[in-house]
Amino acid sequence: MRINQATTSQSDAEVLIIGGGPVGMGLAIELGQRGVRCLVIERYLQPQPIPKGQNLTQRTLEHFHFWGAEKQLRAARTIPPEYGIGGLTAYGTLLGPHVHDWLQRDLVKQYYFTANERLPQYATEAVLRERAGKLPSVQTLYGWDAVTITQDDAGVSATITARVDGAERVVRAAYVVGCDGARSRVREQSGLTQTLNAHDRMMVLLVFRSTGLHELLKCYPGKSFYNVLQPALQGYWKFFGRVDLGNTWFFHAPVPAGTTADNFDFRAYLHEAVGAKFDVEFEHIGFWDLRFAIADCYRAGRMFIAGDAAHSHPPYGGYGVNSGLEDARNLGWKLAAVLQGWGDERLLDSYDGERRPVFKSTIDDFIAKSIENDREFLEAFSPERDSVAFATALQARAQGAVGEVHAFEPNYEGSAIVWHAGSEPGVSSAQGSHRFEARAGHHLAPATLGSGANVFDMLGSGFALLAFDAHPDAIQAFRDAATGLNMPLTIIEAHAEGEAARYQASLVLVRPDHFVAWSNRAPQISLQEAGRILQRAKGTVRR
């Protein structure tokens, strides 16, 4: 039975999404594919041509695959696939002698169903808009602003205005999700507070054209983004990235307080970072303040926040857009479960309980830690003071960069809706380890079964039970329990051989977002226990 918590006669949608950037459109697709009526309010008629949010992880491409847009996204990339999308870090200048590889995410590709990708955010947004436009459950209003957002016991209301003629409307839904950026009106009007950690750095974003820089950097084939470390910057980067191959670039770097587009020599600043002169034609000069921000809660009743509205940070490591899209995937299936009547309302609390600790860890254990590590390295080592010690430390940094890619493994070990069989729950975190073992709270790794099909090709839109040589009574127990709880469950039976043996489990319960809800080595389980596991997964039973 479908439960709509805002009456049809009074509602324009079941979920109102404020903000139609990548996170908002991703959420709309996640909901729309599940048959949930949603309305997206987006202030811009077209994606803004600022090349941010370029690095997309393997996990993000899994989202696009299941959103029916992976092929379209890869076709939209602006750098030829054969060129490569790797990165490097240089000491002093880009053309200096001290460089090492950085953020080689292809090192963990075997643990994901899809490969990673790189393209400008506006190209990603265009793909998402096109896909959302094909879903009958998704409505979009481009060129509209949400001015006020309120909630009551029955739903949420938003007053929206057209940017062209000032026309005003009131729209209503059961829930609202603010995907409206770091200055989120949804966050502010919901009363959700945030914790700020300002680094007191003014940063510049330059977008420019230069064929000469492409020629200079041909010495680094297959690289698309470049960090420059300099002692005077105290761990903050000068960061170059390709927008396309051979012509357009973006550049982030600290600048003195009070810098404007007219009082600073940005051309000389670029030349100094590279270590050579080259042609420069500026397309955009903008500024932003380097800071970390995370909301103290992601939910206030019927109001939720996601993406930059919930968390923001400097664009170090490409964590931002990927984290936001994971927010959308996590919240989307939970909203659908509640609206469609098989998820407990408390399931929605797990969105904050899972996603907020993970992003806090992303800040503490990766982004801020990276800045601090770079600062300590620059203070301790210098090729001018001790070339041998510097070379040794630089080599260690290169190995550390490899370790960081393996260690970034967001997981929900501390989640209230994850069942740890025979062990105490852990802590939800961005820090973990990539393994093939099916572990409760962790992302499911792909596996090719004896039939030749990959597990990911067989997962449905709801929960899935992987049964590897499990007892027929155990399979029937889950089938009966799911029927009794009105939960969508796909059962996949296979032999525990080949790649499937790496799961080290006879039974694996997989959530709709492809994280493991529970796993068990034993091939047998009772109907009562199966019911309790499913109840936990849908938010009914707490630890």
Secondary structure, DSSP 8 states (H G I E B T S, - for coil): ----SS-TTT-S-SEEEE--SHHHHHHHHHHHHTT--EEEEES-SS--------EE-HHHHHHHHHTT-HHHHHHT-SS-GGG--EEEEEESSTTSS-EEEE--GGGGGGGSSS--EE--HHHHHHHHHHHHTT-TTEEEEETEEEEEEEE-SS-EEEEEEETTT--EEEEEESEEEE---TT-HHHHHHT--EEEEEEEEEEEEEEEE-HHHHHHGGGSTTEEEEEEE-GGGTT--EEEEESSSSSEEEEEEEE-TT--SSSS-HHHHHHHHHTS----EEEEEEEEEEEEEEES-SEETTEEE-GGGTEE--SSSS-HHHHHHHHHHHHHHHHHHHHTTSS-GGGGHHHHHHHHHHHHHHIIIIIHHHHHHHHHHHHH--TTT-HHHHHHHHHHHHHHHHHHHHHEEEE-TT-TT---TTS-----EEE----SS--TTSB----B-TTS-BHHHH--SSEEEEEES--HHHHHHHHHHHHHHT--EEEEEE-S-GGGGGG--SEEEE-TTSBEEEEESSS---HHHHHHHHHHHTTSS--
